[in-house]
Amino acid sequence: MDLEDLRVLMSIVKAKLMGKPLALCDIGDADGLTSAALFLIKYPNGLVTFAPPSKVQRGWLYRVVKWDFVADLPCPGKAVIRADHHRTNKPCAQFEYYDPEAPCSAYMAAKGLNLNSDPRAQGLVKVAIETDTANIVSREAEEIDMAARFSNYGEKVKLAKVLAQEGLGALSEPWVKAIVERGYKAKELMLKIADQIPIDNVVNVYFSTRVGSVSYRQLTIELQRRGAGMVNILVKLGSRTFRYYCGADKSRFDCTRIATALGGGGHPYAAGAQYKAPLFNPRQGFEEFIRVLKDKLNMNKLSLIEVVKDTNGVSVRRLQL
């Protein structure tokens, strides 16, 4: 059991001992964060926990309890209400607010929690739609996106609470501004990396080492904005653990074909996966990524950009595989 699981376990025990409603939301983005805030608008005494989809799909801990509310995640097994819009996530809750055509899970959460007339909820859903459709046009949406991506677990729980209480007015809080500023600094690094990556119809990127605080989803969006039709990013998180990110023009590509082959899921235009290589063959994690890309993209040879940290900061090199 790692630290993430331990936090969830403590929340489960606390909720059961105190008789409080319990929510489980995606840890990775603004859609999960705003969905958690919507839950707390409806249930101010509730407790929220966060987890990535890979944990919910594979972790036994998430299946031992009946969750009062689940959003932006695969169903952990037992739930009263689930709000979601991922085509690859199968419904299973007692009350499903699920629509693969919905712009974000928060949109469905507001329906499921009967909050469509609440002004705080309306503001949160608006920014969730902007962030989850990669069409950020407002300052509030950009700052919520930064706060969601660059907050740690404790900050995320605190953010959900203050967003529930103050709506988008929470962005004026000094400690929230500090998180957002952290995000803007990380964006500078992301743009520096993007400047070094040649744009092609399909761009494949491998982060073989940690290079700093980077939002890889932001990088997929930026490379698409510069002309890439599909962006596939593999990040080596540990000796055996790998994280896959995909962004694509869904009229020409389908991210879910690759993500599901790697054990994940999502949307045709944005998907991801997290997986582990075998204990005695850690390189298989990288080799599996290459094999799946070649298979699903019908390519015999693959161009890959490897991003590494060096004495000058961050540099890239092109590989032909």
Rosetta blueprint (number, residue, H / E / L):
1 M L
2 D L
3 L H
4 E H
5 D H
6 L H
7 R H
8 V H
9 L H
10 M H
11 S H
12 I H
13 V H
14 K H
15 A H
16 K H
17 L H
18 M H
19 G L
20 K L
21 P L
22 L E
23 A E
24 L E
25 C E
26 D E
27 I L
28 G L
29 D L
30 A H
31 D H
32 G H
33 L H
34 T H
35 S H
36 A H
37 A H
38 L H
39 F H
40 L H
41 I H
42 K H
43 Y L
44 P L
45 N L
46 G L
47 L E
48 V E
49 T E
50 F E
51 A E
52 P L
53 P H
54 S H
55 K H
56 V H
57 Q H
58 R H
59 G L
60 W H
61 L H
62 Y H
63 R H
64 V L
65 V L
66 K L
67 W E
68 D E
69 F E
70 V E
71 A E
72 D L
73 L L
74 P L
75 C L
76 P L
77 G L
78 K L
79 A E
80 V E
81 I E
82 R E
83 A E
84 D E
85 H L
86 H L
87 R L
88 T L
89 N L
90 K L
91 P L
92 C L
93 A L
94 Q L
95 F E
96 E E
97 Y E
98 Y E
99 D L
100 P L
101 E L
102 A L
103 P L
104 C L
105 S H
106 A H
107 Y H
108 M H
109 A H
110 A H
111 K H
112 G H
113 L L
114 N L
115 L L
116 N L
117 S L
118 D L
119 P H
120 R H
121 A H
122 Q H
123 G H
124 L H
125 V H
126 K H
127 V H
128 A H
129 I H
130 E H
131 T H
132 D H
133 T L
134 A L
135 N L
136 I L
137 V L
138 S L
139 R H
140 E H
141 A H
142 E H
143 E H
144 I H
145 D H
146 M H
147 A H
148 A H
149 R H
150 F H
151 S L
152 N L
153 Y H
154 G H
155 E H
156 K H
157 V H
158 K H
159 L H
160 A H
161 K H
162 V H
163 L H
164 A H
165 Q H
166 E H
167 G H
168 L H
169 G H
170 A H
171 L H
172 S H
173 E L
174 P H
175 W H
176 V H
177 K H
178 A H
179 I H
180 V H
181 E H
182 R H
183 G H
184 Y H
185 K H
186 A H
187 K H
188 E H
189 L H
190 M H
191 L H
192 K H
193 I H
194 A H
195 D H
196 Q H
197 I L
198 P L
199 I L
200 D L
201 N L
202 V E
203 V E
204 N E
205 V E
206 Y E
207 F E
208 S L
209 T L
210 R L
211 V L
212 G L
213 S L
214 V L
215 S L
216 Y H
217 R H
218 Q H
219 L H
220 T H
221 I H
222 E H
223 L H
224 Q H
225 R H
226 R L
227 G L
228 A L
229 G L
230 M E
231 V E
232 N E
233 I E
234 L E
235 V E
236 K E
237 L L
238 G L
239 S L
240 R L
241 T E
242 F E
243 R E
244 Y E
245 Y E
246 C E
247 G E
248 A E
249 D L
250 K L
251 S L
252 R L
253 F L
254 D L
255 C H
256 T H
257 R H
258 I H
259 A H
260 T H
261 A H
262 L L
263 G L
264 G L
265 G E
266 G E
267 H L
268 P L
269 Y L
270 A E
271 A E
272 G E
273 A E
274 Q E
275 Y E
276 K E
277 A L
278 P L
279 L L
280 F L
281 N L
282 P L
283 R L
284 Q H
285 G H
286 F H
287 E H
288 E H
289 F H
290 I H
291 R H
292 V H
293 L H
294 K H
295 D H
296 K H
297 L H
298 N L
299 M L
300 N L
301 K L
302 L L
303 S E
304 L E
305 I E
306 E E
307 V E
308 V E
309 K E
310 D E
311 T L
312 N L
313 G E
314 V E
315 S E
316 V E
317 R E
318 R E
319 L E
320 Q E
321 L L
